[in-house]
């Protein structure tokens, strides 16, 4: 299923991704540091969604309380919660 998430507190504005059988696919960031967000997207491609959350949750960007990777973890958590309901 395809999900869209509006980010908060980062340079990126949104994230799109799919979760198929618990596996993360087709991650795409809109905005943000292009090289970094592409790198994150490629690294998490094919990973278990829950594992991505565990690895990326809580990462900060400088003095900001969040980051693009942290926002991805929040987006995945929201998607997984939505799927359960």
C-alpha positions as CSV (number, residue, x, y, z in Angstrom):
1,X,0.0,0.0,0.0
2,X,1.2,3.5,-0.8
3,X,1.6,6.1,1.9
4,X,2.3,9.8,2.0
5,X,3.5,11.7,5.0
6,X,3.9,15.5,5.5
7,X,7.1,16.1,7.3
8,X,7.5,18.6,10.2
9,X,10.7,20.4,11.3
10,X,12.9,19.4,8.4
11,X,14.0,20.7,5.0
12,X,12.0,18.0,3.2
13,X,8.3,18.6,2.8
14,X,6.9,15.1,2.3
15,X,7.8,11.4,2.0
16,X,6.1,8.8,-0.1
17,X,6.7,5.0,0.3
18,X,5.0,1.7,0.1
19,X,4.9,-1.2,2.5
20,X,4.4,-4.6,1.0
21,X,4.2,-7.6,3.4
22,X,6.1,-5.6,6.0
23,X,8.9,-4.6,3.6
24,X,9.6,-0.9,2.7
25,X,9.6,-0.1,-1.0
26,X,9.8,3.0,-3.3
27,X,10.8,5.5,-0.7
28,X,10.9,9.1,-2.1
29,X,11.6,12.3,-0.2
30,X,10.3,15.7,-1.6
31,X,12.7,18.5,-0.8
32,X,15.6,18.2,1.7
33,X,19.2,17.6,1.0
34,X,19.0,15.6,-2.2
35,X,22.0,13.4,-1.8
36,X,21.3,12.6,1.8
37,X,17.6,11.8,1.2
38,X,18.4,9.7,-1.9
39,X,21.0,7.8,0.2
40,X,18.6,7.1,3.0
41,X,15.9,6.0,0.6
42,X,18.3,3.5,-1.2
43,X,19.7,2.2,2.1
44,X,16.2,1.3,3.5
45,X,14.8,-0.1,0.3
46,X,13.9,-3.8,0.9
47,X,14.3,-3.6,4.6
48,X,11.6,-4.6,7.1
49,X,9.6,-1.5,8.0
50,X,9.9,-2.2,11.7
51,X,13.7,-2.5,11.4
52,X,13.9,0.9,9.6
53,X,12.0,2.5,12.5
54,X,14.3,1.0,15.1
55,X,17.4,2.2,13.2
56,X,16.3,5.7,12.3
57,X,14.0,6.8,15.2
58,X,15.4,9.7,17.2
59,X,18.1,10.8,14.7
60,X,18.6,14.6,15.0
61,X,19.8,17.1,12.4
62,X,22.0,19.7,14.1
63,X,20.0,21.4,16.8
64,X,16.7,20.4,15.4
65,X,14.7,17.8,17.4
66,X,14.2,15.7,14.3
67,X,15.7,14.9,10.9
68,X,14.7,13.4,7.6
69,X,15.5,9.9,8.7
70,X,13.6,10.4,11.9
71,X,10.6,11.8,9.9
72,X,10.7,8.6,7.8
73,X,10.6,6.5,11.0
74,X,7.6,8.5,12.2
75,X,5.9,8.1,8.8
76,X,6.4,4.3,8.9
77,X,5.1,4.1,12.4
78,X,2.0,6.1,11.4
79,X,1.5,3.8,8.4
80,X,1.8,0.7,10.5
81,X,-0.6,1.9,13.1
82,X,-3.1,2.9,10.4
83,X,-2.8,-0.6,8.8
84,X,-3.6,-2.2,12.1
85,X,-6.8,-0.3,12.6
